[in-house]
Amino acid sequence: MTVVVVGGGIVGLASAYYLATRGRDVVVCERGTVGGGSTERSAGGIRAQFSTPVNVELSVESMRVWDRFEAEFGVDIGYRQVGYLFLARTAATAEAFRENVAMQRERGVPSELLDPETAREHCPALHAEQFQAATYSPTDGFADPYLALQGFATAAREAGVDVRTKTPVTAIHRERGGAGRVTGVDAGGEHVEATHVVDAAGAWAADVAALADVDLPIAPRRRQALVVDPETPLPEDVPLTIDLDTGSYFRPEREGAAIVGGHFEATDPDQDPDDYCQSIDLEWAATALERAADCAGYFGPDSRIRRGWAGLYAVTPDHHPIVEETVPGFVTAAGFSGHGFQHAPATGRLVAELVCDGCASLVDVGDLHSDRFVDGESLVERNVA
């Protein structure tokens, strides 16, 4: 009854942990090091302010775990619930915010619609005159992705999971000449028989799926972030703030510093996850600081860049993940489009349900099937940065 999880990021390790707690023998195959893909490059945001019910519900169930993570896993992940503040420059975005808040509140999220002046109570240096509306939820925030990953990794190992690093999967075997049920994998020069294979490979998920003769529309897309010393130190209680119409965001770091990011280019080409530039582009960095300065008065001309990095989102055409048993024995949990860290706890439990029960019950993931891209049933997630 072995399950092979492909990918040692936080989605893979959370899946492995919850599978092990359901009594399954689990082998995790990670081509590099634990968390060495997208997890270690995440900004760590955790929020329930999404624009579709399924993403809100994934957040709500995940936040139940984040809220008690230290007590359950014995690791302080630096979880800080300073809130998220979304900002609208246009009337259309403001109207969408009204709809979003109503939907979120129906699902127990304490979000609220604010006028720009009231939003300044949460972000005092906000250029309120630039905006038409805002939304805020006090239970949103952020945590340290590396520490959270280590919590899941340690718990998984203690539950009996065999975590194998430097172990790329090179083949996935299926019955009937590759058209039937998954039977196992070749990994690290060894064949491992398995009842299920879980594709939690993030930016490599489409490549892993191809080994099983499965076509997944998941593309690696490059994203960048900066650690900045603002001209005016950023208070630690300022929310993670997203200027949705420009794509700019910032959040407090330690000792007055800030993380600043956003995607501003008109194009968004696919990347080779094994060979992409992991350092920042100077032109992008200048634009990121300009956009942050246009949003709030913390980022004047004397702001100083400490460092920066680039990582990969695993993006689907509608910015929602694929969570399903794609073919018999092959479970997909990938394509989170930048939301994999925060949704990992719920996803891990859903994977365990798909493997052990044959269906998911924690959250209705009926809309997250891969056939939606063929059938024209794609969702629309508007709250993406």
C-alpha positions as CSV (number, residue, x, y, z in Angstrom):
1,M,0.0,0.0,0.0
2,T,2.9,2.4,-0.8
3,V,2.1,5.9,-2.0
4,V,4.9,7.8,-3.9
5,V,4.8,11.6,-3.5
6,V,6.8,13.4,-6.2
7,G,8.1,16.7,-4.8
8,G,9.6,17.6,-1.5
9,G,8.1,21.1,-1.2
10,I,5.5,22.0,1.3
11,V,2.5,20.6,-0.7
12,G,4.4,17.3,-1.1
13,L,5.4,17.1,2.6
14,A,2.0,18.0,3.9
15,S,0.5,15.4,1.6
16,A,3.0,12.8,2.8
17,Y,2.3,13.6,6.5
18,Y,-1.5,13.3,6.2
19,L,-1.2,10.1,4.1
20,A,1.0,8.6,6.8
21,T,-1.5,9.6,9.5
22,R,-4.1,7.6,7.5
23,G,-1.9,4.5,7.7
24,R,-0.3,4.6,4.3
25,D,3.4,3.8,3.6
26,V,4.8,6.9,1.9
27,V,7.9,7.5,0.0
28,V,8.7,11.1,-1.0
29,C,11.0,11.5,-4.0
30,E,12.6,14.9,-4.3
31,R,14.9,15.6,-7.2
32,G,16.9,18.2,-5.2
33,T,16.7,19.2,-1.5
34,V,13.6,19.5,0.7
35,G,12.0,22.8,-0.1
36,G,14.6,23.7,-2.7
37,G,12.0,24.5,-5.4
38,S,9.4,27.2,-4.8
39,T,8.8,26.9,-1.1
40,E,12.0,28.4,0.0
41,R,11.4,31.4,-2.3
42,S,7.8,32.1,-1.2
43,A,6.9,35.4,0.5
44,G,4.8,33.4,3.0
45,G,1.4,35.1,2.6
46,I,-1.6,33.4,4.2
47,R,-5.0,34.9,3.3
48,A,-8.7,34.1,2.8
49,Q,-9.4,37.1,0.6
50,F,-9.8,35.4,-2.7
51,S,-12.5,36.0,-5.3
52,T,-13.7,32.4,-5.8
53,P,-15.4,30.2,-3.2
54,V,-13.1,27.2,-3.7
55,N,-10.0,29.3,-3.0
56,V,-11.6,30.9,0.1
57,E,-12.6,27.4,1.4
58,L,-9.0,26.1,0.8
59,S,-7.8,29.1,2.8
60,V,-10.3,28.6,5.6
61,E,-9.4,25.0,6.1
62,S,-5.7,25.7,5.8
63,M,-5.9,28.5,8.4
64,R,-7.4,26.1,10.9
65,V,-4.0,24.3,10.7
66,W,-1.9,27.5,10.6
67,D,-3.7,28.8,13.7
68,R,-2.6,25.7,15.8
69,F,0.6,24.8,14.0
70,E,3.0,25.5,16.9
71,A,0.8,23.5,19.3
72,E,0.4,20.6,16.8
73,F,3.9,20.5,15.2
74,G,6.0,22.1,17.9
75,V,7.4,24.7,15.6
76,D,7.1,28.5,15.8
77,I,6.6,29.5,12.2
78,G,6.5,33.3,12.9
79,Y,2.8,33.4,12.0
80,R,1.8,37.0,12.1
81,Q,-1.9,37.9,11.5
82,V,-1.4,41.6,10.6
83,G,-4.1,41.3,7.9
84,Y,-4.2,41.8,4.1
85,L,-5.2,45.1,2.6
86,F,-6.4,45.0,-1.0
87,L,-6.7,48.3,-2.9
88,A,-8.8,49.3,-5.9
89,R,-7.9,52.1,-8.2
90,T,-10.8,51.6,-10.7
91,A,-14.6,51.5,-10.3
92,A,-14.7,48.0,-11.8
93,T,-12.2,46.6,-9.2
94,A,-14.1,48.4,-6.4
95,E,-17.4,46.7,-7.5
96,A,-15.6,43.3,-7.6
97,F,-14.4,44.0,-4.1
98,R,-18.0,44.4,-2.9
99,E,-19.0,41.0,-4.4
100,N,-15.9,39.3,-3.0
101,V,-16.5,40.5,0.5
102,A,-20.1,39.3,0.5
103,M,-18.9,35.9,-0.8
104,Q,-16.1,35.7,1.8
105,R,-18.3,36.6,4.7
106,E,-20.8,33.9,3.7
107,R,-17.9,31.5,4.4
108,G,-17.0,32.9,7.7
109,V,-14.2,35.2,6.7
110,P,-14.2,38.5,8.7
111,S,-13.3,40.7,5.7
112,E,-14.8,44.2,5.2
113,L,-15.1,46.8,2.5
114,L,-13.4,50.0,3.4
115,D,-13.3,53.5,1.9
116,P,-9.7,54.7,1.2
117,E,-9.6,57.0,4.2
118,T,-10.6,54.3,6.6
119,A,-8.0,52.0,5.0
120,R,-5.4,54.5,6.3
121,E,-6.2,53.3,9.8
122,H,-4.4,50.1,8.8
123,C,-1.7,51.6,6.5
124,P,-1.1,55.1,7.8
125,A,1.1,56.3,4.9
126,L,-1.3,55.1,2.2
127,H,-1.9,57.5,-0.6
128,A,-5.7,57.3,-0.1
129,E,-6.5,59.7,-2.9
130,Q,-5.2,57.2,-5.4
131,F,-7.9,54.6,-4.6
132,Q,-11.6,54.1,-4.7
133,A,-12.0,51.2,-2.2
134,A,-10.2,48.7,-0.2
135,T,-10.9,45.4,1.6
136,Y,-9.3,44.2,4.8
137,S,-9.4,41.0,6.9
138,P,-7.6,40.9,10.2
139,T,-7.1,37.1,10.2
140,D,-4.9,37.2,7.1
141,G,-1.1,37.5,7.5
142,F,2.1,35.6,6.7
143,A,4.5,33.0,8.1
144,D,8.0,31.7,7.5
145,P,7.7,29.1,4.7
146,Y,11.0,27.4,5.6
147,L,10.0,26.8,9.2
148,A,6.6,25.6,8.2
149,L,8.1,23.2,5.7
150,Q,10.5,21.8,8.4
151,G,7.5,21.3,10.7
152,F,5.8,19.1,8.1
153,A,9.0,17.4,7.1
154,T,9.9,16.4,10.7
155,A,6.3,15.3,11.5
156,A,6.2,13.3,8.3
157,R,9.5,11.5,9.1
158,E,8.3,10.8,12.6
159,A,5.1,9.3,11.2
160,G,7.3,6.9,9.1
161,V,7.6,8.7,5.8
162,D,10.7,7.8,3.8
163,V,11.9,11.2,2.4
164,R,14.5,10.7,-0.3
165,T,16.4,13.7,-1.6
166,K,18.5,13.9,-4.7
167,T,16.1,11.2,-6.1
168,P,14.5,12.3,-9.4
169,V,11.6,10.3,-10.7
170,T,12.6,9.1,-14.2
171,A,9.6,6.9,-15.1
172,I,6.0,6.3,-14.0
173,H,4.6,2.9,-14.9
174,R,1.0,2.2,-15.7
175,E,-0.9,-1.0,-16.5
176,R,-1.8,-2.1,-20.1
177,G,1.1,-0.6,-21.8
178,G,0.8,2.8,-20.2
179,A,-2.9,3.3,-20.5
180,G,-4.2,1.8,-17.2
181,R,-3.7,2.3,-13.5
182,V,-0.4,3.6,-12.1
183,T,1.8,0.8,-10.7
184,G,5.0,2.5,-9.6
185,V,7.9,4.7,-10.4
186,D,11.6,4.5,-11.2
187,A,13.5,6.9,-9.0
188,G,17.1,7.2,-8.1
189,G,18.0,4.0,-10.0
190,E,15.4,2.0,-8.1
191,H,11.9,0.8,-9.0
192,V,9.3,1.5,-6.3
193,E,5.9,-0.2,-6.6
194,A,3.0,2.0,-5.6
195,T,-0.8,2.0,-5.5
196,H,-0.8,5.8,-6.1
197,V,1.6,8.5,-7.3
198,V,1.0,12.0,-6.1
199,D,2.3,14.8,-8.4
200,A,3.2,17.6,-6.0
201,A,6.2,18.8,-8.1
202,G,5.2,22.4,-8.4
203,A,7.0,24.0,-11.3
204,W,8.0,20.6,-12.5
205,A,4.5,19.1,-12.3
206,A,3.8,19.1,-16.0
207,D,7.1,17.2,-16.6
208,V,6.2,14.7,-13.9
209,A,2.7,14.2,-15.4
210,A,4.2,13.6,-18.8
211,L,6.0,10.6,-17.5
212,A,2.6,9.1,-16.8
213,D,1.4,10.2,-20.3
214,V,-0.7,12.9,-18.7
215,D,-0.9,16.4,-20.2
216,L,-1.3,19.1,-17.5
217,P,-1.5,22.9,-18.4
218,I,0.9,24.0,-15.7
219,A,3.6,26.4,-16.7
220,P,6.6,27.7,-14.7
221,R,6.5,31.5,-14.5
222,R,9.2,33.7,-13.0
223,R,8.3,36.1,-10.1
224,Q,10.6,38.4,-8.2
225,A,10.8,40.0,-4.8
226,L,12.9,42.5,-2.9
227,V,13.9,43.1,0.7
228,V,14.0,46.9,1.1
229,D,14.9,49.4,3.8
230,P,12.1,52.0,3.2
231,E,12.8,55.7,3.5
232,T,10.3,55.6,6.4
233,P,10.5,52.3,8.4
234,L,7.5,50.1,7.8
235,P,5.6,49.4,11.1
236,E,5.3,45.7,11.8
237,D,1.5,45.9,12.2
238,V,0.9,47.2,8.6
239,P,-1.0,44.6,6.6
240,L,0.4,42.9,3.6
241,T,-0.9,45.5,1.1
242,I,-1.8,44.7,-2.5
243,D,-2.4,47.5,-5.1
244,L,-4.5,45.1,-7.2
245,D,-4.8,47.2,-10.4
246,T,-1.0,47.7,-10.7
247,G,0.1,44.3,-9.3
248,S,2.3,45.8,-6.6
249,Y,2.5,44.5,-3.1
250,F,4.5,45.0,0.1
251,R,4.6,43.7,3.6
252,P,6.6,44.3,6.8
253,E,9.7,42.4,7.4
254,R,11.8,42.7,10.5
255,E,13.1,46.0,12.1
256,G,11.3,48.3,9.7
257,A,12.3,46.6,6.5
258,A,9.8,45.5,3.8
259,I,9.3,42.8,1.2
260,V,8.2,44.4,-2.1
261,G,7.1,42.5,-5.1
262,G,4.7,42.3,-8.1
263,H,4.5,41.2,-11.7
264,F,4.4,44.2,-14.1
265,E,5.4,43.0,-17.5
266,A,2.9,42.6,-20.3
267,T,4.4,39.2,-21.2
268,D,4.8,36.2,-18.9
269,P,6.9,33.6,-20.7
270,D,7.3,30.0,-19.6
271,Q,10.6,29.2,-17.9
272,D,12.8,26.2,-17.7
273,P,12.7,25.3,-14.0
274,D,16.1,23.8,-14.2
275,D,17.7,26.9,-15.9
276,Y,16.2,30.3,-15.1
277,C,17.7,33.5,-13.6
278,Q,17.3,33.5,-9.8
279,S,18.6,37.0,-9.3
280,I,16.5,40.2,-9.8
281,D,16.3,42.4,-12.8
282,L,17.4,45.9,-12.0
283,E,14.8,47.5,-14.2
284,W,12.1,45.4,-12.5
285,A,13.5,46.4,-9.1
286,A,13.2,50.1,-10.0
287,T,9.7,49.6,-11.2
288,A,8.7,47.7,-8.0
289,L,9.9,50.5,-5.8
290,E,8.2,53.1,-7.9
291,R,4.9,51.2,-7.7
292,A,5.2,50.8,-4.0
293,A,6.0,54.5,-3.6
294,D,3.0,55.4,-5.7
295,C,0.9,53.3,-3.2
296,A,2.3,54.5,0.1
297,G,4.6,57.1,1.5
298,Y,7.0,54.7,3.1
299,F,9.0,54.2,-0.1
300,G,10.7,57.5,-0.9
301,P,13.8,58.1,-3.0
302,D,16.1,57.2,-0.1
303,S,14.7,53.6,0.1
304,R,17.5,51.1,-0.1
305,I,17.5,47.6,-1.6
306,R,19.1,45.0,0.7
307,R,18.7,42.0,-1.5
308,G,16.3,40.2,-3.9
309,W,15.5,36.9,-5.5
310,A,13.4,35.3,-8.2
311,G,11.4,32.1,-7.9
312,L,8.8,30.2,-9.9
313,Y,5.0,30.1,-9.7
314,A,3.4,27.0,-11.2
315,V,0.6,28.7,-13.1
316,T,-2.6,27.3,-14.7
317,P,-4.6,29.3,-17.2
318,D,-7.1,30.3,-14.6
319,H,-4.8,30.7,-11.6
320,H,-6.4,27.8,-9.7
321,P,-4.7,24.5,-8.8
322,I,-5.5,21.1,-10.2
323,V,-6.5,18.8,-7.4
324,E,-7.9,15.4,-8.6
325,E,-7.1,11.8,-9.4
326,T,-6.3,12.6,-13.0
327,V,-6.0,8.9,-14.1
328,P,-6.4,5.9,-11.9
329,G,-3.7,6.0,-9.2
330,F,-2.2,9.3,-10.4
331,V,-3.2,12.2,-8.1
332,T,-2.4,15.8,-9.0
333,A,-1.9,18.5,-6.4
334,A,-0.2,21.3,-8.4
335,G,-0.6,24.5,-10.3
336,F,-1.4,26.7,-7.3
337,S,-0.2,29.8,-9.2
338,G,1.5,31.3,-6.2
339,H,-0.8,30.1,-3.5
340,G,0.7,26.6,-2.8
341,F,2.3,27.5,0.5
342,Q,-0.8,28.9,2.1
343,H,-3.1,26.2,0.8
344,A,-0.7,23.3,1.6
345,P,-2.4,22.1,4.9
346,A,-5.8,21.7,3.2
347,T,-4.3,20.2,0.1
348,G,-2.4,17.6,2.1
349,R,-5.6,16.5,3.7
350,L,-7.4,16.4,0.4
351,V,-4.7,14.3,-1.2
352,A,-5.1,11.8,1.7
353,E,-8.8,11.7,1.1
354,L,-8.4,11.1,-2.6
355,V,-6.0,8.3,-2.0
356,C,-7.6,6.7,1.1
357,D,-11.3,7.4,0.5
358,G,-11.5,7.7,-3.3
359,C,-13.0,11.2,-3.1
360,A,-12.4,14.6,-1.4
361,S,-14.7,15.8,1.3
362,L,-12.9,18.5,3.3
363,V,-13.5,21.0,0.4
364,D,-15.6,20.6,-2.7
365,V,-12.8,20.4,-5.3
366,G,-15.1,19.5,-8.2
367,D,-14.2,22.7,-10.0
368,L,-10.4,21.9,-9.8
369,H,-10.4,19.1,-12.3
370,S,-8.1,19.3,-15.3
371,D,-10.8,18.8,-17.8
372,R,-12.1,22.3,-17.1
373,F,-9.5,23.7,-19.5
374,V,-10.8,21.4,-22.3
375,D,-14.5,22.0,-21.5
376,G,-14.2,25.8,-21.2
377,E,-15.3,25.7,-17.5
378,S,-12.3,27.7,-16.1
379,L,-12.7,29.7,-13.0
380,V,-11.6,33.3,-12.7
381,E,-9.4,34.3,-9.7
382,R,-9.1,38.1,-9.7
383,N,-7.2,38.6,-6.5
384,V,-3.8,37.6,-7.9
385,A,-0.5,39.4,-7.4
